[in-house]
Amino acid sequence: MRKTLLMALLLAASTALAQTHPYLDTRLPVEQRVQDLLNRMTLEEKVGQLTQINVQRLMGRDEWDRGPLNPEWLDRILAKQHVGSLLSGGGAAPQPNTPEAWARMTNDLQRYALTHSRLKIPILYGVDAVHGHNNVIGATMFPHNIGLGATFDTKFPHQIGEVTARALRATGITWNFAPDADMGRDPRWGRFYETWGEDPVLASEMVAANVRGLQGPALGPDSVAATVKHFIGYGSPVGGKDRADARITSAQLRGVHLPPFQAGLTAGAATVMVNSGSVNGVPAHASGELLTNLLRGDLGFRGITVSDWEDVRKLQTVHKVAPTYRDAVRMALAAGVDVSMVPHDAEGFTSAVLDLVKSGDLPAGRVDEAAARVLALKFRLGLFEQPFADAQKASAAVTAGTDLALRAARQSITLLASDGRTLPLGERARRVLVVGERARDPRSQLGGWTIGWQGLPKNEDTRAITILDGMKQVVPKGTQLRYSAGVPGQPDADALVVVVGEPPHAEGEADNPTLALPAADLALLREATASGKPVVAVLLAGRPIVIPDDVRTRLAAFVMAYLPGSEGGRAVADVLYGNTSPSGRLPFTWPMAAAHVPAPYDEPGRSGAPLYAFGHGLSYTTFAYRDLRATRDAVTVTVANTGRVAGSHSVLAFARPQGSTSPARLVTFGRVVLQPGESRVLTLALPLGRLPAPNVSIHVGDLHATTID
């Protein structure tokens, strides 16, 4: 009754305001509404719109407490500091961590903000929903981006974006810090699995599709704001170390790193997050060249630029380019940062901005500009009209998409090597032994950014089908399936399926300078190959892993499962048993040794031949190409299934300038599903500007030297 009365009072207040204040008139253009509201705001209220605080600062008794919302901190941050946006950093969830609790928490926060805002300005609420609504226990977790890249199929990021947007909005979240538009050029880097791979054309298509899925045809009450991150060059840190300086030429910056961001912005991305590192010695958060000249000037971006976690302060504490926090704030805002993910000290940030404006060190117009962008997004999302979520719809939305997650995981799985006999498991393998703790522990297949920042905490559980679960679901009648954590001395089995991988991880904690397996996993593989039984290795990892030759060459089959999400176990099982013919193709180059990286396929003069090339991937059937033709607008080729089973196949078209010896680069791709003996003409579009030169040679598989005049 009390909440109902409060809602009625808020509605009445809004109606009264609408009669006198144009900014609440939905018939007016957004720009006019923003200007009217901005004219009514105090400087303190405007500065609040530039401030983003982690929700844990509003909980319990200290800044990392996940207790109930604390009235004292609600007053200090939302009422007194006028903070315009909140976020849940990794693990910052309500208790209990259920969809309904999320909706209730965001509604309570929104209600408090509206009640204590003189002008009834709602808050934005952001999360890193990078593979589904991955902060909520029981949510559907999709494959991480690196696995989706292996599908070479843009329908997955688009559809996953739609499902994720509905889940977020149903829990009161309106801002998603995704998709990642970084280029995965160095697999040692801890955030490699958050990328779509090493190729800019592949990444551009996937980023654009995901943005369109998250935001829909236009931002509104049923969509969320997408964020292309981290602008720019973050994926090429020196030595593969997270947040290290990136040494990038102008040609590399514009030719390799910029296209995915440009594609995301063309698709309508409402916000951009800044690179936490530096580019050629200049921290991105302090670079007017990147954030103003390139992003605003060259790309024409008009939305919000948001910092990453505490990165404005890090201009002082880490990069040491600012002598004081006040100077760091000045540098970031002057460079082009609109919103600071503070994330705890609201008063420290707002007081610094106010002092800068009052002293004349920061133009008041810069604050107006940034606040206007935030307000415009709130209007576009319909928050002034529909600020609350329906908690009764939250659970269904958050748990939706399991079939989509399964299909995406199936299509991502990449068969790297096979003896042609052991897989698919069947008549020759009536007794199968599944080995390794990772086969029954969902953490490795879910990866980082799952409930917690560093992955699923050991004291928590979430809905997921493990590889062992999946194999139990599809094991044929008459087949004996057993499990062992280790390799028995004399395995009583026709084949061993050994599941190995990396533990869940995120950011700097995930850096892997040697690309090595954990020692225990390598020992498990070594013991298995020494048993004399056929060994199928299934790798759960977000990057290529270097396995010693004496182990790898003794495998009967090598399956790359990436980080396949909550339905990943069933997807792996379907591939192992032949219910699905593997069709994933590597979205990156797999090196022979860590000493050979970074060495993306399109980099001239790369060191050492790769173990598996970009685009590599085997199938249980075979495909052939014929009749390759090309124009300035499209590549056309006939694809035939020449094998004995149905299969899906990604067709990749590469180009190089005619007569050039430079590496051929991917220019377009598409996918086809064929029955045995079936053939189909596939037409792959070539967007304007995609070709590297007026006259180029196109090749698809072994067909090449087709010239576009």
N, C-alpha and C positions, 0 to 999 in steps of 0.2 A: 504493500500500500504506500509506504514511504517513497519507494523508487518511482512508483507510478505518479505520485503527486509531484515529485521533483521533475520528472519528464514533462508533465503538463505545464509546470511553471516555466521550464526552459523553452518549451514550444511557444508559450504565450509571450515570453520575453523576446524571442526571435521574431514573432509576428509583429510585435510592437515596433521593434527596430526596423523591420522591413518597410514599415509604413513611412519611415523618415530617412533611412539610410540606403542609398543605391547599391552598396556593396552586397546586400542580401537579396537583391532583385535578380533572380535567375534569368530574366529576359535580356539583361544587359550583357555585352561582351565581357570576357574575362579581364581584358586590359582595363576597361572602364571600372569594373568592380575593384580591381587591385588598386588603382589610383585613388579611388574614393576612400577605401579602407586605409591606405597608407597615409593619406592626408589627415586622418583622424587619430593616428597613433603617436604616442610619445616616443622619444628616442629610446628609452628603456624597453618599451614594448617591441620596437623594431629590432633592437639588439638581441632580444630573446629569440626572435625567429632564426637567428644565425647560430643558435646554440643547440647541440644535441647531447643528451645525457643518457647513460646506461640505466636501465630500469632498476638494477640492483641498488643504485644509490638511493632509490625511493623505498626500498624494502628493509624490513628488520631494523637492527640497531647499528650496523656498520656497513661500509660500502660494498662488501662482498656477501652480505647476508641475503638468503633467499626466503626470508620470512614474509609476513603480511606487509602490505603497504603501510608506511609509517606517516601518520598525519603531519608530524613536524617537518619531515623532508618534502612532503607534498606541498606544504605551505612555502617552504624556503625556495623550492625549485620551480614549481609551476605558478604559484601565486605571486611570489615576490620577484623572481627572476624572469618570469614570463617566457619560460623555455618553450620553444616552438615544436621540438621533435624529441622523441625518445627512441631508444633501440634496445633490443635484447641481444647483447653480445653472446658468443657461444656459451651455452649453459645457463643463461639468465632467464629461467623459466619460472612460472608460478608453481606453487605447491597446492595440490598435486599437479603434476605435469600432464594435464589432459586437455583435449580440444576445448571442452566447455570452460575449464578454468582459465585458459588463455582468453577466450571471449569475455568472460566476466572481468578479468584483470584489465584488459584494454578498455572495456566499457567504463569501468570505475575510474580509470585514469582520464579518459576522455570527458567523462561527466564532471570530474573535479576541475579539469582545465576550463571547461565551458562555464562552470559555475563561478569560477574565480577570475575569469577574463572579462575585463570591462567591456570589450567589444565582441565577446562570444566567439573568439578565434579557436578553432579546434587544433589538435596536435596531429602531426604525422608520426607514424610508428613504423620503425624499420627493423628488419632482420636479414641475416644471411641465409636465405632459403635457396641453397645452391644445388640441391638434388631432391627437390620436393620440400615439404614443410618439415625439414629435417631437425627442427628443434623440439618436436612434440613426440612423446612416447606413443608408439602405435601407428605413427604416420607411415604412409607409403614412401619408401626411399627409392628414388630412381638411380640408375647408374650415374656415376660421376662423369663429368664432361669428357674426359679422355676416352672413356669407353663409348660414349655417344659419338665421338669423332670417328671411331672405328666403324660405325654403321654407314657412314657417308650418306646419310638419309636425313634431310632437313625436316621431315614430318615429325620426327621424335622431339627435337627441341621445341618445335612449335606446340605440339600437343601437350608436352610436359609443362610448358609455360602456362598454357590455359588451365590445366589441372592445378598447378601450384598457385596461380592467381586466385582461383576460387577458394582453395584451402586457406590462403593467407587472409583474404577479405572476410571469410567466415569467422575468423578469430580476431578481427579488428585490426589487422596489419595492412598497411597501405603502401609500404615502400620496401622493395626487395633489393638488396645489394647484390644483384646478379643481372645479367650473366658476366662471367669473366671474359674479357676480350684480349687478355694477354696472349702473346705468342709463346708456345712451349718450345723454345729453342735449345734449352739445356736441361736434360732429364735429371741432373743432380739436384736441381732446384726443388725445394720442398713444396712448391705450389704447382708443380708440373701437372699433376692430375686434375687441377681445376681448369686447365686449358683444354682446347679441342685438338691440340697437336701442334706440329711444327709448320704447317702450311698456311699461308695467309688467305688463300682462296677458300679452303675448307673452313677455317675459323670464321671468315667473314659471313659465309652462308649460314653457318650454325648460329652465330651470334644474332644475326638479323632475324632468323626464324624464332629464336627464343624471345627476343624483344617483342615481336609481333604477338606471340602467344601470351606473354605476361600482360601486355597493355591492351590487346584487342584492337579493333579498328580505330578506336579513340578512347582516351582515358575517361573513366567514369566510375560510377558506384560499384561496378562489377569487375574492375581491373585494379592492378597495382602499378605503381611507378617502377620501371626497370632502371637498373644502374649498370652502365658499361664501365668496367674497372680493369686495371688500375692505370690510369692515364699518365704516362705511356712509357714503354721500354722496360717494364718490371720483369718480364720473362727472360731477360738476358743479363743477369747479374754476373759480375766477374767471379769465376770459380764456382758458379752455380750456388752461391751462398745467398740465402734470402736477405733482401734489403741491402745487398752490396751495390756498389756503383755499377752502372751499365755503361760500357764504352760502345757507343753506337754512332756510325757515320750518318750524315744527313740522308744519304741514299737508303741506308738500311731502315732508318726511322720511318721514312715515308713509303718505302717500297714493301717492307715486311711488317712493321709494327703498327702502322697507321690504318691499313685497310679494314681490319675487324672493327675498330672504333668508328671509322667512317660509315661502315655498313650498319652498325648498331644505331648510329645517330640518324642515318637516312631512314631506318625503320621506325624512328620516332622516339628513341630512348629519352626519357624525361630527365635523367640525372647521370652524372659522371663522377666516379670516385677516383681520387688521385693516387698515383704510384707512391708507395711508402719509401722507396729508395731514392737514388739520385741518378741523373743521366749526365755523363761526361763531367762529373764533379759537382753538378748543381742539384740540390734537393728539389724534387719535383714540386713539393708544396711551396717552394719559394721561387718557382720559375715562371715569370711573366711571359717568357718566350713560349713555353708550352701551354700554360693555362689561359693566356690572353691572346697572344699572337696566333698560335696554331689552333687552339680549340675554338676560341670565339671568332677570331679573324678569318682564318683559312677555312675552317669547317662550318662556321656560322652557327655554332651551338648557342641556344638561348635559355637552356634549362639551368638546373642547380648543379654546382660543383661542390662535392662534399669531401672532407678530409677522411682519411682512414683513422683507425683507432689511435687517439692521442698524438697524431702525427704533427699537429701544429706545435705542441710543446717539444717534440723531438727535434725541431729545428734548433732549439737551445741545448737539449740534453744529449742528443745523439749526433746530429750533423754538426753541431757547434758553429753554426753560421749566424746565430743570434745571441748576443751577450745576455739578454734577459727574456723572460716569458713575454713581456710587453712587446719587445722587439720582434719576437717570433710571431705574435698575433698580427702585428703590423705588416710584416713581410708576407705572411700567408694571404691576408685579405687583399693586400696590394697586388699580389701576383694573380689572384683570381679565385681563391677559395671562397665560397659563399657560406657554407655551413661547416662548423667545426665539430667533429665527433670528439667531444672534450676528453673523456666521457664521464668524469666524476665531479670535477670542480667547476660547477656552473658559475659561482660567484667570481672565481678567479678569471674566467674568460670574459664574462660580461663586464666586469669592472675594468679590465684591460681595454676592451673596445670603447667603452664610454670615456675613459681617460684619453685615449688616442683621438677621439673625435673632439672632445672639449679642448684639448691642447692644440688642435689643428694639424696633428701628425697623420690623421686619416680623414679624408673628406667625408662629410656627412652624406654626400651623394652616393658614396660607395656602399654605405650601410643601407640606404634606400634601395639601391639596385639589387643587392643580395636579398633583402627582405621581400622585395616585390616578386622575385623569382620563387621564393618559398610560398608566398601567399597565392601566387598563380597556380602552383601545383595543387594546393589545397582546394582551390575553386574547381580546377579541372577534374579532380577526383570526386567531387560532389560531397566533400566532407562538411561543408556548411549546411547542407540539406540532410545528409544521412551520415552522421558521425558514429553511429553505434552498430555493432554486430549482433546477429541473432544467434545466441548461444545454442539454441536447439538445433541449428543446422550445422554446427561446427564439426561434430564427430563424423558425420557422413562425408563432409567435404574433405576433411584431413585424411581419411582412410581410403578415399577414392583413388582409382588409377592403377590398381594392382595388375590388371591385364596389360595395360600400357607398359608398366614397368617390366613385366615378364617379356613382352615382345621386344622391347628395346634391349634388354639384356641378352636375349637369344641372338639378336642380329649383331650385337657387338663382339661376341666371343670369336676369337681369332685362333685358328689352328696354325701354329707356326711350323711344326714338323711332324711327320708321321711315317711309320714304316709301311703303311698301306695295308696292314693286316690286323693290328690290335684294335684300332678304332674304325667304325663304331663298335662298341662292346656288343658281342652277340654270341654266335655259336662257338667261337673259339675261347670265350671267357665265361664259362658257366659258374665259376667260383671267383668272385671279385672281392678283393680286400681293399677297403678305403683306409688310408693311413694319414695321420696328422691331426693335431688338435684344431687346426684352422678349418678342417672339414665340418666341424660341429660347433664352432664358435663364430657367431655372425660378425664380430667386430672387424675382422680383416676384410670381409666383403663389403661392409658398409663404409669403411674408411673414415677420414676426418670429417668435421662438421656434421656429426651425427649425435644428436642430443647434447653432447659436449663439444667444445672447440677441438679437442684432440681426439675426438671419436667417442663412441659409446662407453661411458664410465663402467668400470668393472662391477660396481654395485647396482647398476641399472640394467633393465632389460627392455627390449622393444620387439615388435612383430617382425620376424624375418624367417625365411626358409633357407636353411643352411644347405651346403652341398650334400651332406649326408642325408638330410631330410629329403632333398630333391631326388636323390638316387633311390631312396626307399619308395618314393611315390611312383617311379616309373620302371623299376626293376622288372624285367620280364618274368613270367612264370617259369619255374624250372631253374632259375638262377639263384645261387646262394650269394648273398651280400652280407659282408661282415665289416666291422670297424676295429681298428687298433690305433692307439695313440702313437705307438712306435712300430718299428719293423721287427716282426718275430724272427728268430734265428732261422727257422725253416718255414717260410710262408706257405701255408696250405691254400694256394690260390693259382688261378690261371693268369691273372693280371692284377697288378697293384695300381690303384689310383692314389697318388701321393699329392696332397694339397699343401702348398707352401706359399709364402708371401711375406709381405711387410706388415707390421702392426699398424693400427690406425694412427694417423699423425696429421699435423697441420703446420703450415708456415715454417719458421726456422727449425723447429723440432723435427721436421720431416726432411731436411736436407740429407742427401746420401752421396757424399763425395766419391765413394768407390763403386756405387751402383751394385753393392753386394747384397746377397741374401743374409738375413740373420744367421749366425753360426749354427744354431740348433736346426734350422730349416735345411741348410746345406748338408749337415750331417745326416739328416733324415733321408734326403735324396741319395746321398752317397751309399748309405746302408741299403736302400731299396735297389739301386742299380747293381749292387754287389750280390744280391740274392739270386741272380740268374733268371728271375721272372720278368716278363714284359712290364715296363713301368710307364704309366701315363702321368706326367707331371702337370698339375693344374696350378697356375700362378695367379695369386690375388695380389695385384700391385698396381700402382698408378703411374708406372714408368717402366722402361726396359731394365731388366736385371741381368747382370753378367754372371752366368753360371760357368764354372770351370769346364773346359773341354772334356776332361776325363769323365765328368758326370753327364754333361749335356749330350754328348755323342752316343751315350749308352741308353738314352731314353727311347722307348718305342713311339712315344708321341709327346708333344709339348703344346699345351693349351694355354693361351693368354686370356684370362677372364676379366682383367682390369679390376675395377671396384664396382661390382654389378648391382649393388643395392639389395633391397629386402626380398626381391623375387629372384635374386641371382642364383641361388642354389638350384632351383628348379630349372633355370635356363642352362646351367652347366650340365645338369643331368640329361636334359633333352639332347644336347650336343653329344655327350659321351655315348648315349645309347642309340643315336641315329634318328631320334624323332625330329631333329632339326639338323639340316646340313649346315656346317659352319660357314659363315659368309663375311665375318669381320675382316677388315684390311687395316694394317697398321697405319695410324695417323702420324707416325713418327719413324725415324730411323733407329734401328736396334744395333748398337755398336758391338764390335768384337770385344772391346775393352774400354774401361772408363777413361783411359788415356786418349781415346779417339774423340771424346766429346769436348765442346759442342761441335757437331758435324751434321747439321741438317742436310737433307738430300739436295737442296737447291743452292748450297753454298759452294762457290767455286774454290777449288784447291783444298777440299776437305781431306783430312788425314785418315788413311786406312779404309779398306773396303768394309762395308757393314756386314754384320751377321745376317740380318734380315732388312731388306730395303723398305723404304716408305711405300705403302700400298701392298706389302706382302700379305698373303693370307691364302691358306689351302681350303679345299672343299671336299665333300664326299662324291661330288660329281665333277664334270669337266665342262668348260665353256670355250667356244671358238668365236672369233670375229671375222667378218668379211664386209666388203663394200663400204669402206671408209670414205666419207665425203665431208668437205668442210667449206663453209662460207664465212664471211665476216661475222655472221650472226649465230651460227650453229654448227655443231659437229653431228653428223649422222653416221651410224654404224649398225650393221646387223649382228645380233648376238644370238648364238645357238647353244642349247644345252646338249652336249654330245655324250653325256654320261648316262647312268642308269637310274638315277634318282632325281626327284625334283630339287631345285635349289634356287636361292636368291643370290644375285651377283651385282657388285658395284663396278661400274665401268668408269675408268679414270682416263681423261684425255689430257695430254701434256703438249706443250708447245715451246719452241725456241725460234729466235729469228733465223730466217733462211741463211744457211752458210755459216752460222755461228757454232762455236764449240762450247759455249756456256751450257750449264745444266738445263735440261728441259724442265719446265715448271708446270704444275697443275693449272689448268685454265677452266675446266668444267668437269662435272661428274654427274652420274645418275644411277638409278638402280632398276633392276628388272628381275622378275620371278618367272622361271620357266620350268615346264614339265620336261621329262626326258624326250629328246628328239624335237622339241619345240624351238622355234626361232622367232625373233621379233626385231623390227627396226626401232632403234632407240635414237631419239633426237635430243641432243644436249645443248641448251641455250648458251650463247656466249654474250654476256652483257657488254654494253658499250665500254670500251676502254680496258677490257680484260686482256686483250692480246698484247704481247710485249713489243711488237713492231708491225709496220704495215704488211710486210711479207714474212710469213712464218711457216714452219713445218709442224704439222700436227701428227702425233702418234698415239695410238690406242693399242696396247699390247704389242704384238709384233708388227702391226701395220703402222707404217710411218711414211714420212717424206711426202705427205699430201700437202700441197702448197695452197695457201690463200693468196690470191692476187690482189 
